[in-house]
């Protein structure tokens, strides 16, 4: 068994160290959207994945302190839009980095409502439209599992990834 070098040294398990550790995990970048009585909103997320293929389902993790969280729960639906490397501006807009109101954020792309009425980005690599199946709480976030009711894919291209607090791309 080897001894950790200074570059491999253990960090204290606190919020800052954990965030730094998680920044080293490359993740696809998505914009989650919703529409309905709770409003038309969207947010950039990287915490999303498939759950099952029978029934077809995915999960997203949303901070419980956000308007987006409240709207998704009230609307009971969401659409996960996986971004390509040409969508950095859209990612930044929906992450709140451009200080745009929600209507201005949606002006950054062309959107089509899918089966639930949630907006799907026309140029997204993948749009997965879901109805909420379950919600679990963990720390500051909710893990929202949705059953897929509509799906749209575009031709493969370069996917947008986020790692070490910056954008990268990957041929898919």
C-alpha positions in Angstrom: 0.0 0.0 0.0 1.5 3.4 -1.0 1.6 6.5 1.1 -0.3 9.5 -0.2 2.0 12.2 -1.7 1.3 15.8 -1.0 -0.8 15.9 -4.2 -2.8 13.0 -2.9 -3.2 14.2 0.6 -6.5 13.8 2.3 -8.6 16.9 2.6 -10.9 17.7 5.6 -14.4 16.6 4.9 -16.1 19.9 4.8 -18.4 21.6 2.3 -15.6 23.4 0.5 -13.4 20.3 0.2 -16.4 18.2 -1.0 -17.3 20.8 -3.6 -13.7 20.8 -4.9 -13.7 17.0 -5.0 -17.0 17.0 -7.0 -15.7 19.6 -9.4 -13.3 16.9 -10.7 -16.1 14.7 -11.9 -16.9 15.5 -15.5 -20.7 15.8 -16.0 -23.0 16.5 -18.9 -24.6 19.9 -18.9 -28.4 20.2 -19.1 -31.1 22.8 -18.8 -34.1 21.5 -16.9 -37.3 23.3 -17.9 -40.9 23.3 -16.6 -44.2 25.0 -17.4 -47.6 25.0 -15.9 -49.4 26.7 -13.0 -46.0 27.1 -11.2 -44.7 29.1 -14.1 -42.3 28.7 -17.1 -38.8 28.3 -15.7 -35.5 26.7 -16.4 -32.2 26.0 -14.7 -28.8 24.6 -15.6 -28.0 21.4 -13.9 -25.4 18.7 -14.0 -26.9 16.3 -11.5 -29.1 14.1 -13.7 -29.1 10.5 -14.9 -31.2 7.6 -16.1 -32.9 5.4 -13.5 -34.6 2.6 -15.4 -35.7 1.6 -18.9 -38.9 -0.1 -17.6 -40.5 2.2 -16.8 -38.4 4.7 -18.7 -37.3 7.1 -16.0 -34.6 9.7 -15.2 -33.7 11.7 -12.1 -32.7 15.3 -11.6 -31.4 16.9 -8.4 -32.7 20.5 -7.6 -31.8 22.8 -4.7 -34.9 23.1 -2.5 -34.2 26.8 -2.0 -34.8 27.7 -5.7 -37.8 29.0 -7.6 -37.1 26.2 -10.1 -37.7 23.5 -7.4 -40.9 25.1 -6.3 -42.2 25.4 -9.9 -41.3 21.8 -10.9 -43.1 20.4 -7.9 -46.2 22.5 -8.5 -46.2 21.7 -12.3 -45.5 18.0 -11.6 -43.4 17.8 -14.8 -39.9 18.7 -16.2 -37.9 18.4 -19.4 -34.2 17.6 -19.3 -32.4 19.2 -22.3 -28.8 17.9 -22.8 -26.6 20.6 -24.2 -24.1 20.5 -27.0 -20.8 22.4 -27.0 -22.4 25.2 -28.9 -24.7 25.9 -26.0 -22.4 27.6 -23.5 -24.3 30.9 -23.7 -27.6 29.1 -22.9 -26.0 27.2 -20.1 -24.6 30.4 -18.6 -28.0 32.2 -19.0 -30.0 29.5 -17.2 -27.3 29.3 -14.5 -28.0 32.9 -13.8 -24.6 34.1 -14.9 -26.0 36.7 -17.3 -28.4 38.3 -14.8 -31.3 37.8 -17.3 -34.9 37.4 -16.3 -36.5 34.1 -17.2 -38.2 35.4 -20.4 -34.8 36.6 -21.6 -33.2 33.3 -20.9 -35.7 31.5 -23.1 -34.9 34.0 -25.9 -31.5 32.4 -26.1 -32.8 29.4 -28.1 -35.8 28.0 -30.0 -38.1 26.0 -27.9 -41.0 23.6 -28.6 -43.3 22.3 -25.9 -43.4 18.5 -25.6 -46.2 16.3 -24.3 -46.2 17.7 -20.7 -46.1 21.3 -22.0 -42.5 21.7 -20.8 -40.2 23.6 -23.2 -37.6 21.5 -25.1 -34.6 23.2 -26.7 -34.9 22.5 -30.4 -31.1 22.2 -30.8 -30.5 20.1 -27.7 -28.7 16.8 -28.2 -31.5 15.2 -26.2 -34.8 16.3 -24.6 -36.5 14.0 -22.2 -40.0 15.1 -21.1 -41.2 13.7 -17.8 -44.0 13.6 -15.3 -42.9 13.4 -11.6 -43.0 9.9 -10.2 -41.3 10.6 -6.8 -39.4 13.2 -4.8 -36.9 12.4 -2.1 -34.9 14.9 0.0 -31.2 14.7 0.7 -29.5 17.6 2.4 -30.1 20.8 0.5 -31.6 19.1 -2.6 -34.5 17.0 -3.8 -34.0 14.0 -6.0 -36.8 14.1 -8.4 -37.6 11.0 -10.4 -39.6 11.4 -13.6 -41.3 8.9 -15.8 -40.6 9.6 -19.5 -43.6 10.6 -21.6 -41.9 12.1 -24.6 -38.4 12.0 -26.0 -36.5 13.9 -28.8 -32.9 13.4 -30.0 -30.9 15.3 -32.6 -27.9 14.1 -34.6 -24.9 13.4 -32.4 -22.4 16.2 -32.0 -20.0 17.5 -29.4 -21.6 17.3 -26.0 -21.0 20.1 -23.4 -19.3 18.9 -20.2 -18.5 20.7 -17.0 -15.4 19.8 -15.0 -13.0 21.7 -12.7 -15.4 24.7 -12.9 -15.1 25.1 -16.7 -16.6 23.8 -19.9 -15.1 21.1 -22.0 -16.6 19.2 -25.0 -16.7 15.6 -26.0 -17.5 14.0 -29.4 -20.5 11.7 -29.0 
